[in-house]
């Protein structure tokens, strides 16, 4: 419970690609808070055998909210070592039960960003034989999600993008936190 709200978080992993204690990455780490991205930051990490495998996080709120800022960092790609499963292309798809907006980090210049946005989909700018990896604090690899109307649920779906060969021994994005406020009740 946060500020009078109950927030339920559900991880959906239909293909068993989320990293966890039983299925760690090749580096021995996995999806959790306070890990390789640092204290207070949630890491969503997965592996993949093909680009249509997804891991989703769904946030459900006990009351209607306005999502003010939901930041996701480290959206990037690396296409240098595809044959060994070390390449990846981050792809994030967002949805909600109300209108959402997805944009580059407000401090980033769109042309410097390591990803493109089309509607509610952010995809790493995959360039063959290129290291497009950025640090988890680089704003050029960060996006912000917000709502323009009240929502009670939203989902972010993470996958290896369509331009990569699909094989990845691990790729991850960072969620440093988010802010929201209660949506006022409309009077009839």
Long-range contacts (C-beta under 8 A, 24 or more apart in sequence): 4-63, 4-182, 5-61, 5-62, 5-63, 5-65, 5-182, 6-61, 6-62, 7-59, 7-60, 7-61, 7-62, 8-59, 8-60, 9-57, 9-58, 9-59, 9-60, 10-57, 10-58, 10-60, 11-55, 11-56, 11-57, 12-54, 12-55, 12-56, 12-57, 12-58, 13-46, 13-55, 13-56, 14-54, 15-49, 15-53, 15-54, 17-46, 17-47, 17-48, 17-49, 17-53, 17-54, 17-55, 18-44, 18-45, 18-46, 18-55, 19-45, 19-46, 19-47, 19-170, 23-47, 25-169, 25-170, 26-169, 26-170, 27-170, 31-55, 31-172, 36-172, 37-74, 37-136, 37-172, 37-174, 37-176, 38-136, 40-176, 40-177, 41-136, 41-174, 41-175, 41-176, 41-177, 42-174, 42-175, 42-176, 43-172, 43-173, 43-174, 43-175, 44-158, 44-172, 44-173, 44-174, 44-175, 45-170, 45-171, 45-172, 46-158, 46-159, 46-160, 46-168, 46-170, 46-171, 46-172, 47-168, 47-169, 47-170, 47-171, 48-88, 48-159, 48-160, 48-166, 48-167, 48-168, 48-171, 49-166, 49-167, 50-160, 50-166, 50-167, 51-89, 51-91, 51-159, 51-160, 51-161, 51-162, 51-164, 51-165, 51-166, 52-159, 52-166, 53-159, 53-160, 53-166, 54-157, 54-158, 54-159, 55-157, 55-158, 55-159, 56-155, 56-156, 56-157, 56-158, 57-155, 57-156, 57-158, 58-153, 58-154, 58-155, 59-153, 59-154, 59-155, 60-152, 60-153, 61-151, 61-152, 61-153, 61-180, 63-152, 63-182, 63-183, 64-150, 64-151, 64-152, 64-182, 64-183, 65-147, 65-150, 65-151, 65-152, 65-180, 65-181, 65-182, 65-183, 66-146, 66-147, 66-149, 66-150, 66-151, 66-180, 66-181, 66-182, 66-183, 67-96, 67-100, 67-145, 67-146, 67-147, 67-151, 67-154, 67-178, 67-180, 68-146, 68-178, 68-179, 68-180, 68-181, 69-144, 69-145, 69-146, 69-178, 69-179, 70-144, 70-145, 70-146, 70-154, 70-175, 70-178, 70-179, 71-105, 71-142, 71-143, 71-144, 71-145, 71-175, 71-176, 71-177, 71-178, 72-122, 72-142, 72-143, 72-144, 72-145, 72-156, 72-173, 72-174, 72-175, 73-136, 73-137, 73-138, 73-141, 73-142, 73-173, 73-174, 73-175, 73-176, 74-134, 74-135, 74-136, 74-138, 74-141, 74-142, 74-172, 74-173, 74-174, 75-114, 75-115, 75-122, 75-124, 75-141, 75-142, 75-143, 75-173, 76-114, 76-115, 76-124, 76-132, 76-133, 76-134, 76-141, 77-114, 77-124, 77-125, 77-126, 77-127, 77-130, 77-132, 77-133, 77-161, 77-163, 77-164, 78-130, 78-131, 78-132, 78-133, 79-126, 79-127, 79-128, 79-129, 79-130, 79-131, 79-132, 79-163, 79-164, 80-129, 80-130, 80-131, 82-164, 82-165, 82-167, 85-167, 85-168, 85-169, 86-168, 86-169, 87-164, 87-165, 87-167, 87-168, 88-124, 88-160, 88-161, 88-164, 88-168, 88-170, 88-171, 89-123, 89-124, 89-126, 89-160, 89-161, 89-162, 89-163, 89-164, 90-115, 90-122, 90-123, 90-124, 90-158, 90-160, 90-161, 90-171, 90-173, 91-121, 91-122, 91-123, 91-124, 91-158, 91-159, 91-160, 91-161, 91-162, 92-121, 92-122, 92-123, 92-143, 92-156, 92-157, 92-158, 92-173, 93-120, 93-121, 93-156, 93-157, 93-159, 94-120, 94-121, 94-145, 94-154, 94-155, 94-156, 94-157, 95-120, 95-154, 95-155, 95-157, 96-147, 96-151, 96-153, 96-154, 96-155, 97-151, 97-152, 97-153, 97-154, 98-147, 98-148, 98-149, 98-150, 98-151, 99-147, 99-148, 99-149, 100-145, 100-146, 100-147, 100-148, 100-151, 100-154, 101-145, 101-146, 101-147, 101-148, 102-143, 102-144, 102-145, 103-143, 103-144, 103-146, 104-142, 104-143, 104-144, 105-139, 105-140, 105-142, 105-143, 105-144, 106-144, 107-139, 108-139, 108-140, 108-142, 109-140, 112-140, 113-140, 113-141, 114-138, 114-140, 114-141, 115-141, 115-143, 117-143, 123-161, 123-162, 124-161, 126-161, 126-163, 126-164, 136-174, 150-183
